[in-house]
Amino acid sequence: MASCLAGAAMTLMALKSGTWLWLVRFFASPAVNVSYVIATLLMLWSYALAVFTDAGLPSFALDHRVRAMEDGPDDDAKEEDENGRYCERCDTQKPPHVHHCSVCRRCVYRMDHHCPWTSNCVGWTNKKFFLLFLVYTSISCLLFNSIVSPLVWQPRHALSPAASQIAEQHETFLQVVWTLSFTVGVVLAGYFVFHLWLLWSGRTTLQFITNKTGEFENYPFLFHWRVYFGNNVVMWWLPVAPELDSRLRGRTETQRLIRS
């Protein structure tokens, strides 16, 4: 199911981009076309990173698994088990702020939710890319709508002969694509605002659904933002990896040892 939704997302992106490339880019100003291309490239870049970036496997759990292989079970693990901070499905310690994803079958640090559209968890190390994907998809869709709107909504006599011909030949198709693009753009813009509210309240999507209090609810919004986007303000809106605490990035030598 997740793979199907991810495929549907890529199909919608391709449909919108193909329509712009072969039909409507000739009727927009250079500035609008350049803005659309930039937003679309950032959207695709963010989506690829949201899909392929590891959501964040807690190094504390990995370190425990290495110690378990080398030394056998330790007293700390037993104590964590008794205190309910032990993941039986992963057979490892469960540090604070870690949630087990039943789809990925692993624990994820600061897990927000498992996204079927990316077929990946949204966690500490890829939440920035997921949020940027929402932003740039909304911008790309609404720019596309601004280009297509005259062909869909303006009377034929108000258009140039070439635009009028395109609008007449592809009327139904353009209306369908315009509606899909507008719907996706507005919905994802609203979803991004919802995630801003979650950051402000210090909660994740899972905590919102289960009506649980966030562990960091008393911290300011900027603290929550920097947890996922890093401290480099210049890089906040670029889909590049932020500088996060390397111990919990899920990219340590310990993880490579486990996976090998």
N, C-alpha and C positions, 0 to 999 in steps of 0.2 A: 504493500500500500504506500509506504513512504517513498519507494522508488518511483511509483506512478505519479505521485504528487510532485516530486522533484522534476520528473520529465515534463509534467504539465506546466510547471513554472518556466522551464527552459523553452517550451513551445510558445508560450505567451510572449516571452522576450523576443524570440525569433520572429514571430508574427508581426509584432509592432515594429521592430527594426527593419524587417523586409519591406513592410508597407512604406515606411519613410524612405528607404533607399530607392525603391523602384517607382513609387507613385507620387509622393507628396513633397519631397525635398525641393523640387523645382519651384514651388509656390511659396517658399518661406524666405525671409531675409537671411543673408549670410550670418548675422549675429545670432539669430535664433537657431539656425542649423548647427553652428559651432557649439552653442550652449547645449543643444540636444545631444550632440556627439560626445561631448565631455561628460555630461551626466550619465549617458548610457554606458560609456566605458568604465566610469567609476562604479556604476551599478553592477556590471559584469565582474569587475575586479573584486568588489566586496562580496558578491555572491560566491565566487570561486573560493575565496578565503574562508567564508563562513562554512562552506561545504567541506573543505579539505583540511582546515586547521583543527588540530586536536583540541577538544573543549577544556582539557586540563585535568590530568590525573594527579591526585595529591601525592607529593613525594613522601609524606609521612607514611602513607600506606605502603608505598613501594619499599621504603627503607625497612619497614617491618617485615615485608615478604622476603627481602634479602636476608635479614637476620634470622628469619624462621628457617630458611633453607640451610643456612650455615650452622646455626646453633640450636635449632629446634624451638618449640614454643617457649616464650619468656613470660615472666610474671606480669609485666606491664600489659601484655596482650590479654591475659586472663582477667586482670583488673578492669580493663576497658570493656571486656565482654560482660562482666558482671554489672558494670555501670551502663550498659546499653549502647556503648560507643564502639561496637564491633559489627562489621558487616559479614553476616554468615554466608551470603551469596558470593562475595569476593574472597571470603576466608581471610580477612585482614582487618586491621584497625580502621576505625572510621573517625577521622579527625573532625573538629568542629567545622560547620558550614559545608559539609560534604553530603551529597545525596546520591543514592544508587539509582541509575537509570535502567529500568527493566528492558528497554529496547536495545540499548548498547551493551547491556549486561556488564556494567562496570560502574565504579564510583566516579563522580565528577565533582570537582571543587567549585563551589559557588554555582551550582547548576541552576539555570533559570527554567528551562523546559527542553523537551526533545522536539525539535522542529521537523515535521514531516516534509516540508517544502525544501529543506536542505538535506534531509535524511541524515541529520547529525544533531548531537546535543548542542545547546547553547550554554556555555559555561564561561569561566573566568578568562580564558585565553582567546576565545573567539566571539565574545559578546559584542565587542566593538565592531567587528566586521558585520555581524547580524544587524546591528542598529544602523550602520552606514548603508547597508543594503536597503533597509526600509526607507531611509532618507532619499537616496539617489534613485530608487525605483519610483518614488512619488514624484520627484522632480522631473525625471525622464518621461513619465506618463503624462504629466500635466503639460509639459512642453510639447509633447507629441499632439495632445489634444488642441493646443493653441494653433498648431500648424494645420491640423485636419479640419478644425471647426468651420472655417469659411467654405470648404468643399461640401460639408455636411449640412450646414444650417443656412448659408446665404442663398438668396434666390439666384437662379442660373444667369439672369441678365446682369447681375452685379459682378459676375466673375469674368475673367479673361476668357477668350475662346478656348485656349488649351485647358484651363482649369475647369471650365464648364463641360468640356468633353470628358475629362477624367471623372468628374463628379457624376455625370450621367451614366457612363459605362460601368462604374463600380459603386453605384449608390448604396446598395444593400451591404456590400462588403465593408465600405468605409463607415457606415453607420454601426455595424457590429463591432468593428475594431475600435471605433471611437468610444462606444459604450463600455467595452471591456477595459480599455485603457483608463477611462475616467473612473470606473468603479475600483479598479486596482489602486490607482493613485490616491483616491480619497480614503479608501479603507486602510492602506498602509500608512498614510499620513496620520490617521487617527490611532493606528496601532503604535506608531512611534511616540505620539503624545502620551499614550497609556504607559509605555515603558519609561518615559521621562517621569511620570508620576510615581511609578514603582521605584525608580532611583531616588526620587525625593523622599519617599516614605521608607527607604531602606529595606524593601522587600523584593522577592523574586516572584515570577509568575506562579510557581508552585505554592509559595506561601500565600499568595493572593487567593488562589483557588481553594486551598484548604483553610483559609481564614486564620492563618498563623501570623504572629508578630515577627517582624524582621529583627535579626540579631543586631543590626546597626541603625535602628530607626532614629536614634537620637543624634546621629551624625549629620552634618550639613550636606546639602546636595552636591557641592563641589567635591567632597570627599568620595562619595559614591561614584561620581563621574570619573574621577582620577583612578579609582580602583580598576576600571576597565579600559580607560583611554590613556592612562599614563600621565606624566607631568609635563610633557612637551606639548605646549599649546599649539605650536605650528603644525604638528602632526595629527592633531585630533581628528581632522576631517579628511585625512588621507588614509586609504585602506592599506596601511603598513603596520607591522607588529609593534605594539607599544612596549615600552620598557617596564616590564613587570618583574616582581620578585622571582628570580630564577629558580628558587627552591620549589615553587608550585606551578611551574609552567608545563610540567609534564614532558619536558625535553631533556631530562638530566641523563647522566651516564648510568644512573641506577635503572632508569626506565629501559634504556637500550640493553642493559644486562638482563632484565626480566624478559624482554621480548625476544632476545636471542636464545 
